[in-house]
Amino acid sequence: ELGQQMLMLQIRHARLWAAGEDENWLLAQFQLAELNEALDDVVEQNGDHAALQPQKLSVVLPAIMKPAVAQLRTAINDGSKIEFERAYDGLSNACSSCHQTADHGFLVIQRPRTPMLDNLRSAP
């Protein structure tokens, strides 16, 4: 189910933010890797999803998301909070752009205002 996969991406997205804001770069690397794996799962399991026909989700999603993931990886590896925040906003915009392409522009992704789940310590 694509909706369940998107919810998992949203959780990873929120946890990635918390890790970066606390400059816990090891946790941020982990969350980004998990988010990237979840994106790959969406492509593998829902590559022909009806939301993008005649385009294929398996083509559109990587084209939009992979550059944003790469920028985040660089920011995390550099340990720069300023670069992280900029790249994180780029990731959020990429998510929203993909939704727009799928005619779901009402799904706008942003920085979390409060922890979605607060049972994972994000401080190093």
C-alpha distance (Angstrom), angle and dihedral (degrees) to the residues before:
residue distance angle dihedral
E1 . . .
L2 3.77 . .
G3 3.81 92.7 .
Q4 3.80 91.9 58.7
Q5 3.78 90.9 48.4
M6 3.80 90.7 51.2
L7 3.80 90.2 51.5
M8 3.82 89.3 54.2
L9 3.80 89.2 50.6
Q10 3.79 89.6 51.1
I11 3.80 90.9 52.9
R12 3.81 92.0 49.0
H13 3.80 89.8 46.6
A14 3.82 91.2 53.8
R15 3.80 94.3 44.9
L16 3.79 90.1 48.5
W17 3.80 89.1 56.0
A18 3.80 93.0 51.5
A19 3.80 92.1 49.2
G20 3.80 92.9 49.1
E21 3.77 94.3 46.0
D22 3.80 89.4 53.1
E23 3.82 89.5 45.3
N24 3.78 90.8 -123.8
W25 3.79 92.8 151.1
L26 3.79 95.4 176.9
L27 3.81 91.2 55.6
A28 3.80 90.1 43.2
Q29 3.82 90.0 53.9
F30 3.79 89.5 50.2
Q31 3.82 93.8 48.5
L32 3.80 92.0 47.0
A33 3.79 90.9 50.4
E34 3.80 90.1 50.2
L35 3.81 91.4 47.4
N36 3.80 90.5 49.8
E37 3.81 90.5 49.1
A38 3.80 89.7 50.9
L39 3.82 89.9 51.6
D40 3.80 89.1 52.1
D41 3.82 89.5 50.6
V42 3.81 90.7 53.4
V43 3.80 90.1 52.9
E44 3.80 92.9 45.9
Q45 3.80 97.3 45.3
N46 3.82 101.9 32.0
G47 3.80 104.7 24.5
D48 3.81 92.4 131.4
H49 3.82 96.7 41.0
A50 3.80 113.8 155.8
A51 3.83 93.7 -124.7
L52 3.81 92.6 84.1
Q53 3.79 104.2 32.6
P54 2.96 127.5 176.2
Q55 3.82 83.9 25.5
K56 3.77 117.8 62.7
L57 3.78 122.6 -121.8
S58 3.80 86.4 -143.7
V59 3.82 88.4 65.8
V60 3.80 103.2 32.9
L61 3.80 100.1 45.8
P62 3.83 97.3 54.6
A63 3.81 91.9 42.9
I64 3.80 90.6 55.5
M65 3.81 101.6 33.7
K66 3.82 107.6 35.9
P67 3.84 95.8 67.6
A68 3.82 90.3 50.9
V69 3.81 91.3 48.8
A70 3.81 90.2 49.9
Q71 3.81 91.9 52.0
L72 3.77 90.4 50.5
R73 3.79 91.4 49.1
T74 3.80 89.7 54.4
A75 3.81 92.8 48.4
I76 3.80 91.6 49.0
N77 3.81 92.7 46.7
D78 3.82 89.0 50.3
G79 3.81 90.4 49.8
S80 3.79 91.5 -134.1
K81 3.78 116.4 149.4
I82 3.81 91.8 -166.5
E83 3.82 91.9 51.9
F84 3.80 89.6 43.4
E85 3.81 93.0 54.6
R86 3.80 91.8 47.7
A87 3.82 92.5 47.6
Y88 3.80 91.7 44.0
D89 3.79 90.1 55.1
G90 3.81 86.9 49.3
L91 3.79 89.5 54.1
S92 3.80 91.1 49.2
N93 3.80 90.4 49.7
A94 3.80 90.4 48.8
C95 3.81 90.2 53.3
S96 3.79 90.8 50.2
S97 3.81 91.0 46.1
C98 3.79 90.6 54.0
H99 3.80 89.5 50.1
Q100 3.80 89.3 49.9
T101 3.80 90.4 51.6
A102 3.81 89.0 51.3
D103 3.83 89.8 52.9
H104 3.81 90.0 -108.6
G105 3.79 96.7 112.2
F106 3.79 89.8 146.1
L107 3.84 87.2 75.2
V108 3.81 101.9 83.6
I109 3.80 118.1 174.8
Q110 3.80 120.8 -150.2
R111 3.78 142.9 160.2
P112 3.79 111.5 -63.2
R113 3.78 114.6 -104.1
T114 3.79 94.3 -162.3
P115 3.79 131.8 12.9
M116 3.79 112.0 -82.0
L117 3.78 88.5 -152.4
D118 3.76 118.9 10.7
N119 3.76 101.2 -171.6
L120 3.85 95.2 92.7
R121 3.79 113.8 77.8
S122 3.79 108.5 -131.7
A123 3.81 97.7 -175.4
P124 3.80 114.0 98.8
